[in-house]
Every structure is written in structure tokens, then in C-alpha cells.
Amino acid sequence: MCRCGCRGWCTIFPLLDAWVQDLEKLQASLKYCVLDIQCDWPAYLEIIGGRFWNHNSHPCALCRISQDDMTADNVHSITLDNVGHLVYSSEDYNNDIGMFTREILVDTAEMLRTIARNLEYSRLDRGRHLTADLPRYGLRKNWRLEPSRRLPDVSQLEYQELPLRVIFWIAPRDARLTHMCPLFSLEGVTQDSWSIDIMHAWHLGPMQQFISLAMHSFIASGVFSPRSVNIEASELRELALLAIKAELFQFYKNLRSTDQRWREKGSEVWNLTMGMIGNEDTYNLSAKAAESHGLLRFVLWLLHTYADEFAKQPDELARKFALLTACAEAAHAMDELLELEFRQFTRQHCQALLQLYLRFLTLYLKAGGVWRPKCHLLVHMIQRALHRGNPRLYSTYRDESLNGVIAKIARSAHRSTWSNVIHWKCNFLQQKKLEDHAAEG
């Protein structure tokens, strides 16, 4: 990655622009068109030059919510057509790009030398910015030289042939955007083209947080703890978790014998430790997304199986288990709805999914759950499902599964031919899969 202060944009931009040029040719041939952008939340923000969740004014790239408003207090105002805040539309994006960029024609050698002398690299401004006002050329201090198709590498400005049109980024440092996205120059590609990934938004988000909360509640109940009084609290928690793990593995065994689909495609955890279930401040479960489905079913089964014992707990804890049970039922119903095989989601499907999620979220928070930005992102995913269809059918499970394959290929490639070997082997692997698929068909 580049170390000029751009935070990787000088490396990412040429790749994106190369893709755009290839895709423009394909779209011009009328044989292909870009329908979706599929990636997880951090990758999307990096590509479009958006802000991350910790930004005070613009924590969400899809609406105008602020950090102070991104709390559970606004859940009651959410509907299928309204997230409770103004949507950041494609028109808003285009207007911002128009305000945040200036195209300058550099037509003389003197102008080029003057601009180059007053440019330096700044991490604060994310690249090569002006250190002084240049009123003669209509340029101001802190304006940043932006990579473009004419100038993909801003470090090469001094060596370009004239005349040259360059772009300066003039937005305030706390603006919503940090760069302009080349992908949005493709015809028909806008912010609405992004298909929010259910794996990162739901399976690795609120679902896992709920499972962690439930596990900690099981341990705290004492139902799974030994009755000895001469055991330290930390050891007592470990022993309770061992009992829960035994229940989990027995649950898996029963599931394999009764559920054909689970036997073929189910993903099971191989262990259950205190480190895996996270701490009680964040409830971050350390498990793969596919493993979360089985853990959710296990949590629901355990809540139903030991319902009588949980009801005998002190009033506050018994109420918590009642909330967890209703919460698990709503989450499981969401999973079943998302398992539908067809792509198109009617308004009725989306409304049912939103109601189940809001019920889950409300109960989860009342049971002591922690609010996270993904709780907000999931609302956008459900609202977009009305136009983009069933989120399960455009998740990044397949893309994530390639990470391990590419890592193995990279380890087997010599550094002198590294990139070529990776491209050749990935192409060979794809061709082999196509041949196998054709043979099966």
C-alpha cells in the first residue's frame, strides 16, 4: 500500500478505474451490464470513499443519521419505507461530488512547476495537498490532488505532458466523502446498486451477539453448574460451560440423525470455550457465520428444554430468560423466512421480515443486549430487499469461501511469478468448476 497519507487510495484507484474501463467496453457491446455491487460494509466504504461507523456526523453511508442518533431510541419509528432519517440518495452523492471537486487545466510549464512546488504529502488530508493559496490559478491551501484517469498516480504530476486536466478535492476534512468512486461513472451504477451482505450484517452481527448473550445467561443461571460450594467462581463458570458444550454436541448428534439438510450442509463448532463466547461488555461471539445458524437453533432448543428451570430463577433473571426465548423465536423465524428459495421478495415478505427483526431487536436490547451499528445496517438491508430481493441469494458466503483457496495458492507461488501464478491457477480452478457443473447438468 502507498505510504503518502492517502490510506491506500492511490493503490485502490487504478484497480477500480481499470475495472471500470473493462466494464464500459462490455456494457457498450450490449452483452453485459452491471446489476449489483456485492461486498461487505468496510470494503464498500473504502471503494466509495465513505466514512466508517465511528464518524460523528456521518456514521452511515446510506442515510443522514448522526452518531448521537444511532441508538436504540429510534427503533420505534422505523418502517419499511422510513428508517427514521433522511436517505442519502444517488442525487445527493452526485451533488456532493460536484461541490467537492474542481477540475483545473494545467496548460503551461510554469503553472505545472508552481503547483508541484506547493504540493506535499499529508496524512491529515489523505494525500498530496497544497501548502499555500495560489490565487493566480484559482487554487487554495489544503486542496488535495485527486487521482483520475488522466493522472492515476499523483506522484507523477511533474512528469506529465501538457496540457493536462487535473482534479482537486476541496471538501472539508469532516465531509461525508473522502474520494469520488470510479464505479459510479458506469451507466446505471449508483449507491442503490450495492446489495447489503446478510452474512456480515446479520449472521456475524446481531445474531452472534444474541447467542453470546444467551450463553452468558445460561452460565449465570446456575442450571448447568455443579452443586458443590467449594468451587471458585471462575471454575464454576468453566464447569457450567462444559455442561452446555455437552448439551450442544448431543444436540448436533440428534440434528444429524433427524435433519437430512443439516447432515449435508450443516456447519458445527468443534469446541466451546469462554474465549469463544466473548465477554459481557461486547458479546462478540468468535464463530464462523455458517456455524451461527446451528448455535441459534441450539440456543432456542435449550431455552425450551429448560424453560421450567429458568422460570424458577429470581424474578429479574426469569424475566430475562422469557425475553431471550421470545427473541430466539423471532431470530429463528427470520432465518426460516430468509431460507426461501426464490429471489423476489414481495412487500409482504419484507414487512414480515422487518417486523420479526424489530421484535428481535427490541427484546434483545431489553434482555441486556448491546447496540451496535450493524443493528442499524440490517434495517437498510431489509428495506432494500423490496427491490433487490432475498438477501440470502446475494450474500458473500461464496466469496469468503475463496479466501482460504487463494491463500493456499499464494503460499505455493514463487515471488518472481507471484501475480501470474495466482491468476493462472484461479482461472484453472474456475474452468474446472465450470466443467464439473456442466458434467453434472
C-alpha positions as semicolon CSV with decimal commas, in nm:
position;residue;x (nm);y (nm);z (nm)
1;M;0,000;0,000;0,000
2;C;0,104;0,358;-0,066
3;R;0,252;0,549;0,231
4;C;0,181;0,901;0,108
5;G;-0,103;0,957;0,356
6;C;-0,381;0,852;0,116
7;R;-0,458;0,544;0,334
8;G;-0,445;0,313;0,036
9;W;-0,646;0,512;-0,217
10;C;-0,351;0,557;-0,457
11;T;-0,334;0,177;-0,475
12;I;-0,708;0,113;-0,498
13;F;-0,797;0,380;-0,755
14;P;-0,600;0,238;-1,055
15;L;-0,755;-0,105;-0,993
16;L;-1,108;0,038;-0,978
17;D;-1,051;0,251;-1,287
18;A;-0,917;-0,049;-1,480
19;W;-1,230;-0,246;-1,389
20;V;-1,446;0,048;-1,497
21;Q;-1,275;0,069;-1,836
22;D;-1,323;-0,306;-1,892
23;L;-1,686;-0,290;-1,781
24;E;-1,755;0,012;-2,002
25;K;-1,644;-0,190;-2,304
26;L;-1,860;-0,485;-2,201
27;Q;-2,165;-0,264;-2,145
28;A;-2,107;-0,089;-2,477
29;S;-2,117;-0,429;-2,651
30;L;-2,472;-0,475;-2,511
31;K;-2,374;-0,825;-2,394
32;Y;-2,323;-0,745;-2,027
33;C;-2,439;-0,494;-1,769
34;V;-2,357;-0,436;-1,404
35;L;-2,653;-0,525;-1,181
36;D;-2,510;-0,550;-0,830
37;I;-2,215;-0,445;-0,620
38;Q;-2,152;-0,726;-0,373
39;C;-1,910;-0,669;-0,085
40;D;-1,912;-0,627;0,289
41;W;-1,957;-0,293;0,465
42;P;-1,588;-0,191;0,517
43;A;-1,498;-0,281;0,157
44;Y;-1,792;-0,079;0,024
45;L;-1,697;0,227;0,229
46;E;-1,338;0,204;0,110
47;I;-1,448;0,182;-0,253
48;I;-1,691;0,476;-0,242
49;G;-1,474;0,693;-0,015
50;G;-1,733;0,688;0,263
51;R;-1,697;0,731;0,639
52;F;-1,686;0,448;0,890
53;W;-1,915;0,386;1,187
54;N;-1,706;0,589;1,430
55;H;-1,754;0,917;1,240
56;N;-1,953;1,165;1,449
57;S;-2,152;1,332;1,171
58;H;-2,177;1,064;0,900
59;P;-2,162;0,714;1,057
60;C;-2,393;0,565;0,790
61;A;-2,329;0,591;0,416
62;L;-2,695;0,527;0,332
63;C;-2,877;0,786;0,545
64;R;-2,817;1,113;0,728
65;I;-2,819;0,975;1,081
66;S;-2,561;1,116;1,323
67;Q;-2,357;0,929;1,582
68;D;-2,572;1,072;1,863
69;D;-2,890;0,943;1,698
70;M;-2,755;0,595;1,624
71;T;-2,911;0,439;1,931
72;A;-3,194;0,205;2,019
73;D;-3,420;0,503;2,096
74;N;-3,520;0,537;1,729
75;V;-3,630;0,176;1,673
76;H;-3,999;0,255;1,726
77;S;-4,007;0,499;1,430
78;I;-3,871;0,253;1,170
79;T;-4,099;0,134;0,889
80;L;-4,042;-0,041;0,559
81;D;-4,032;0,298;0,383
82;N;-3,872;0,508;0,654
83;V;-3,557;0,445;0,856
84;G;-3,631;0,746;1,073
85;H;-3,380;0,973;0,895
86;L;-3,335;1,122;0,551
87;V;-3,187;0,881;0,297
88;Y;-2,857;0,974;0,134
89;S;-2,959;0,930;-0,229
90;S;-2,764;0,898;-0,553
91;E;-2,865;1,254;-0,636
92;D;-2,718;1,371;-0,304
93;Y;-2,397;1,184;-0,386
94;N;-2,367;1,346;-0,729
95;N;-2,434;1,690;-0,580
96;D;-2,162;1,635;-0,319
97;I;-1,912;1,524;-0,582
98;G;-1,992;1,838;-0,780
99;M;-1,927;2,055;-0,472
100;F;-1,620;1,865;-0,352
101;T;-1,417;1,857;-0,677
102;R;-1,255;2,118;-0,902
103;E;-1,114;2,037;-1,245
104;I;-0,816;2,255;-1,339
105;L;-0,648;2,284;-1,679
106;V;-0,269;2,292;-1,645
107;D;-0,154;2,435;-1,979
108;T;0,186;2,591;-1,912
109;A;0,514;2,459;-1,773
110;E;0,530;2,749;-1,526
111;M;0,185;2,662;-1,388
112;L;0,287;2,297;-1,353
113;R;0,609;2,387;-1,168
114;T;0,429;2,630;-0,936
115;I;0,163;2,375;-0,841
116;A;0,421;2,098;-0,793
117;R;0,638;2,320;-0,568
118;N;0,342;2,382;-0,338
119;L;0,231;2,021;-0,305
120;E;0,328;1,797;-0,017
121;Y;0,202;1,470;0,127
122;S;-0,035;1,498;0,423
123;R;-0,191;1,218;0,622
124;L;-0,447;1,462;0,761
125;D;-0,572;1,549;0,411
126;R;-0,527;1,191;0,282
127;G;-0,278;1,260;0,005
128;R;-0,085;1,531;-0,177
129;H;-0,227;1,870;-0,084
130;L;-0,146;2,235;-0,145
131;T;0,051;2,412;0,127
132;A;-0,042;2,764;0,014
133;D;-0,309;2,957;-0,175
134;L;-0,242;3,006;-0,546
135;P;-0,497;3,276;-0,638
136;R;-0,345;3,322;-0,982
137;Y;-0,468;2,974;-1,073
138;G;-0,779;2,969;-0,855
139;L;-0,629;2,718;-0,610
140;R;-0,647;2,725;-0,231
141;K;-0,447;2,584;0,056
142;N;-0,527;2,225;0,165
143;W;-0,690;2,131;-0,165
144;R;-0,581;1,775;-0,242
145;L;-0,467;1,647;-0,581
146;E;-0,705;1,362;-0,663
147;P;-0,615;1,054;-0,873
148;S;-0,802;1,047;-1,204
149;R;-0,794;0,858;-1,532
150;R;-0,563;1,124;-1,679
151;L;-0,343;1,120;-1,367
152;P;-0,377;0,784;-1,188
153;D;-0,055;0,842;-0,989
154;V;-0,044;1,187;-0,827
155;S;0,329;1,149;-0,757
156;Q;0,390;1,167;-1,134
157;L;0,235;1,513;-1,182
158;E;0,569;1,679;-1,260
159;Y;0,640;1,439;-1,546
160;Q;0,311;1,471;-1,737
161;E;0,274;1,616;-2,084
162;L;0,081;1,940;-2,120
163;P;-0,193;2,042;-2,146
164;L;-0,330;1,830;-1,861
165;R;-0,659;1,839;-1,675
166;V;-0,626;1,750;-1,307
167;I;-0,884;1,721;-1,030
168;F;-0,853;1,872;-0,683
169;W;-1,056;1,753;-0,385
170;I;-1,178;2,059;-0,195
171;A;-1,417;1,910;0,062
172;P;-1,385;1,992;0,434
173;R;-1,189;1,737;0,636
174;D;-1,502;1,615;0,814
175;A;-1,715;1,586;0,497
176;R;-1,925;1,277;0,428
177;L;-1,699;1,168;0,139
178;T;-1,321;1,141;0,115
179;H;-1,290;1,047;-0,256
180;M;-1,503;1,005;-0,565
181;C;-1,582;0,649;-0,670
182;P;-1,491;0,547;-1,030
183;L;-1,755;0,273;-1,027
184;F;-2,035;0,529;-1,017
185;S;-1,928;0,661;-1,357
186;L;-2,065;0,338;-1,510
187;E;-2,407;0,377;-1,664
188;G;-2,676;0,250;-1,427
189;V;-2,441;0,201;-1,130
190;T;-2,529;0,406;-0,822
191;Q;-2,536;0,370;-0,445
192;D;-2,857;0,173;-0,489
193;S;-2,659;-0,095;-0,675
194;W;-2,498;-0,212;-0,351
195;S;-2,654;-0,534;-0,225
196;I;-2,600;-0,534;0,152
197;D;-2,440;-0,858;0,263
198;I;-2,651;-1,061;0,505
199;M;-2,355;-1,263;0,626
200;H;-2,177;-0,963;0,778
201;A;-2,490;-0,762;0,862
202;W;-2,689;-1,040;1,036
203;H;-2,505;-1,370;1,078
204;L;-2,185;-1,204;1,204
205;G;-2,376;-0,918;1,367
206;P;-2,683;-0,913;1,595
207;M;-2,735;-1,290;1,564
208;Q;-2,394;-1,368;1,711
209;Q;-2,431;-1,101;1,978
210;F;-2,760;-1,259;2,086
211;I;-2,603;-1,607;2,101
212;S;-2,322;-1,473;2,320
213;L;-2,573;-1,300;2,550
214;A;-2,775;-1,622;2,580
215;M;-2,464;-1,830;2,661
216;H;-2,361;-1,592;2,938
217;S;-2,717;-1,602;3,074
218;F;-2,715;-1,984;3,077
219;I;-2,393;-1,982;3,278
220;A;-2,522;-1,717;3,522
221;S;-2,845;-1,909;3,588
222;G;-2,669;-2,190;3,775
223;V;-2,882;-2,451;3,598
224;F;-2,572;-2,606;3,441
225;S;-2,336;-2,555;3,735
226;P;-2,232;-2,830;3,981
227;R;-2,390;-2,805;4,325
228;S;-2,061;-2,803;4,518
229;V;-1,997;-2,495;4,733
230;N;-1,618;-2,529;4,740
231;I;-1,551;-2,417;4,383
232;E;-1,422;-2,076;4,281
233;A;-1,648;-1,860;4,066
234;S;-1,422;-1,877;3,758
235;E;-1,402;-2,256;3,777
236;L;-1,777;-2,274;3,829
237;R;-1,830;-2,084;3,504
238;E;-1,593;-2,316;3,320
239;L;-1,774;-2,624;3,451
240;A;-2,112;-2,478;3,355
241;L;-1,983;-2,415;3,004
242;L;-1,857;-2,775;2,984
243;A;-2,210;-2,894;3,063
244;I;-2,353;-2,662;2,797
245;K;-2,095;-2,791;2,547
246;A;-2,203;-3,148;2,620
247;E;-2,563;-3,046;2,551
248;L;-2,451;-2,878;2,227
249;F;-2,271;-3,184;2,093
250;Q;-2,567;-3,406;2,179
251;F;-2,792;-3,156;2,001
252;Y;-2,569;-3,176;1,693
253;K;-2,583;-3,556;1,705
254;N;-2,964;-3,557;1,718
255;L;-2,980;-3,299;1,440
256;R;-2,761;-3,510;1,212
257;S;-2,987;-3,811;1,262
258;T;-3,316;-3,629;1,202
259;D;-3,239;-3,345;0,958
260;Q;-3,120;-3,451;0,612
261;R;-3,035;-3,096;0,507
262;W;-2,829;-3,038;0,819
263;R;-2,646;-3,365;0,762
264;E;-2,545;-3,246;0,414
265;K;-2,476;-2,876;0,469
266;G;-2,480;-2,803;0,843
267;S;-2,176;-2,632;0,996
268;E;-2,083;-2,719;1,355
269;V;-1,839;-2,567;1,602
270;W;-1,569;-2,809;1,714
271;N;-1,532;-2,655;2,060
272;L;-1,697;-2,412;2,300
273;T;-1,482;-2,202;2,534
274;M;-1,513;-1,886;2,741
275;G;-1,299;-1,708;2,483
276;M;-1,538;-1,808;2,204
277;I;-1,850;-1,670;2,370
278;G;-1,686;-1,331;2,429
279;N;-1,711;-1,100;2,728
280;E;-2,018;-0,943;2,884
281;D;-1,928;-0,593;2,767
282;T;-1,938;-0,656;2,392
283;Y;-2,094;-1,004;2,347
284;N;-1,869;-1,076;2,048
285;L;-1,902;-1,443;1,960
286;S;-1,598;-1,599;1,792
287;A;-1,754;-1,835;1,541
288;K;-1,796;-1,858;1,166
289;A;-2,111;-1,719;1,008
290;A;-2,232;-2,062;0,895
291;E;-2,183;-2,200;1,248
292;S;-2,414;-1,932;1,389
293;H;-2,724;-2,097;1,237
294;G;-2,672;-2,417;1,434
295;L;-2,587;-2,226;1,751
296;L;-2,907;-2,022;1,719
297;R;-3,112;-2,342;1,688
298;F;-2,929;-2,483;1,989
299;V;-2,999;-2,174;2,200
300;L;-3,369;-2,191;2,112
301;W;-3,380;-2,564;2,191
302;L;-3,205;-2,511;2,525
303;L;-3,442;-2,228;2,622
304;H;-3,743;-2,451;2,550
305;T;-3,594;-2,764;2,710
306;Y;-3,502;-2,595;3,039
307;A;-3,791;-2,347;3,043
308;D;-3,921;-2,474;3,379
309;E;-3,579;-2,440;3,546
310;F;-3,529;-2,091;3,402
311;A;-3,875;-1,986;3,524
312;K;-3,771;-2,075;3,882
313;Q;-3,485;-1,824;3,879
314;P;-3,513;-1,492;4,066
315;D;-3,770;-1,260;3,910
316;E;-3,524;-1,045;3,716
317;L;-3,336;-1,342;3,571
318;A;-3,660;-1,531;3,495
319;R;-3,788;-1,227;3,306
320;K;-3,460;-1,212;3,115
321;F;-3,500;-1,575;3,004
322;A;-3,856;-1,507;2,891
323;L;-3,723;-1,220;2,678
324;L;-3,442;-1,438;2,542
325;T;-3,689;-1,711;2,447
326;A;-3,913;-1,472;2,253
327;C;-3,602;-1,316;2,099
328;A;-3,468;-1,656;1,984
329;E;-3,805;-1,744;1,833
330;A;-3,807;-1,419;1,632
331;A;-3,449;-1,474;1,513
332;H;-3,525;-1,833;1,410
333;A;-3,837;-1,716;1,223
334;M;-3,619;-1,462;1,040
335;D;-3,380;-1,738;0,938
336;E;-3,667;-1,953;0,810
337;L;-3,808;-1,664;0,606
338;L;-3,467;-1,594;0,454
339;E;-3,434;-1,962;0,359
340;L;-3,698;-1,919;0,088
341;E;-3,550;-2,033;-0,243
342;F;-3,681;-1,760;-0,474
343;R;-3,506;-1,427;-0,534
344;Q;-3,807;-1,195;-0,547
345;F;-3,936;-1,069;-0,213
346;T;-4,286;-0,921;-0,210
347;R;-4,378;-0,632;0,014
348;Q;-4,549;-0,884;0,242
349;H;-4,224;-1,080;0,278
350;C;-4,025;-0,765;0,353
351;Q;-4,284;-0,641;0,601
352;A;-4,282;-0,975;0,784
353;L;-3,902;-0,975;0,791
354;L;-3,890;-0,620;0,928
355;Q;-4,149;-0,694;1,197
356;L;-3,957;-1,004;1,307
357;Y;-3,630;-0,813;1,318
358;L;-3,772;-0,518;1,513
359;R;-3,927;-0,764;1,758
360;F;-3,593;-0,943;1,789
361;L;-3,403;-0,616;1,835
362;T;-3,643;-0,476;2,096
363;L;-3,638;-0,796;2,302
364;Y;-3,262;-0,838;2,266
365;L;-3,197;-0,487;2,399
366;K;-3,445;-0,533;2,686
367;A;-3,266;-0,856;2,779
368;G;-2,940;-0,666;2,822
369;G;-2,800;-0,676;2,469
370;V;-2,554;-0,420;2,336
371;W;-2,645;-0,186;2,049
372;R;-2,404;-0,200;1,756
373;P;-2,404;-0,014;1,421
374;K;-2,491;-0,339;1,240
375;C;-2,828;-0,323;1,416
376;H;-2,892;-0,011;1,207
377;L;-2,739;-0,153;0,888
378;L;-2,974;-0,452;0,897
379;V;-3,274;-0,218;0,868
380;H;-3,132;-0,083;0,541
381;M;-3,079;-0,439;0,418
382;I;-3,442;-0,532;0,483
383;Q;-3,572;-0,213;0,321
384;R;-3,359;-0,275;0,011
385;A;-3,480;-0,634;-0,013
386;L;-3,805;-0,492;-0,152
387;H;-3,615;-0,404;-0,471
388;R;-3,304;-0,623;-0,455
389;G;-3,478;-0,944;-0,348
390;N;-3,395;-1,214;-0,094
391;P;-3,066;-1,111;0,075
392;R;-2,961;-1,474;0,117
393;L;-2,920;-1,508;-0,259
394;Y;-2,662;-1,230;-0,291
395;S;-2,456;-1,287;0,022
396;T;-2,075;-1,308;0,016
397;Y;-2,053;-1,663;0,152
398;R;-1,906;-1,790;-0,175
399;D;-1,659;-1,501;-0,198
400;E;-1,544;-1,554;0,160
401;S;-1,500;-1,926;0,094
402;L;-1,241;-1,841;-0,172
403;N;-1,014;-1,668;0,081
404;G;-0,866;-1,996;0,202
405;V;-0,821;-2,125;-0,154
406;I;-0,643;-1,807;-0,267
407;A;-0,424;-1,814;0,046
408;K;-0,310;-2,168;-0,039
409;I;-0,242;-2,068;-0,399
410;A;-0,043;-1,764;-0,282
411;R;0,169;-1,978;-0,049
412;S;0,256;-2,212;-0,336
413;A;0,361;-1,933;-0,577
414;H;0,719;-1,811;-0,613
415;R;0,763;-1,439;-0,555
416;S;0,916;-1,382;-0,901
417;T;0,596;-1,507;-1,071
418;W;0,353;-1,449;-0,783
419;S;0,077;-1,248;-0,955
420;N;0,086;-1,450;-1,277
421;V;0,067;-1,783;-1,095
422;I;-0,228;-1,668;-0,883
423;H;-0,422;-1,550;-1,191
424;W;-0,341;-1,869;-1,384
425;K;-0,437;-2,105;-1,100
426;C;-0,757;-1,916;-1,018
427;N;-0,855;-1,928;-1,385
428;F;-0,777;-2,301;-1,397
429;L;-0,985;-2,360;-1,082
430;Q;-1,281;-2,168;-1,226
431;Q;-1,260;-2,360;-1,554
432;K;-1,252;-2,691;-1,366
433;K;-1,562;-2,595;-1,166
434;L;-1,746;-2,500;-1,486
435;E;-1,657;-2,835;-1,643
436;D;-1,778;-3,022;-1,333
437;H;-2,101;-2,820;-1,330
438;A;-2,160;-2,893;-1,700
439;A;-2,095;-3,264;-1,641
440;E;-2,349;-3,273;-1,357
441;G;-2,610;-3,089;-1,567
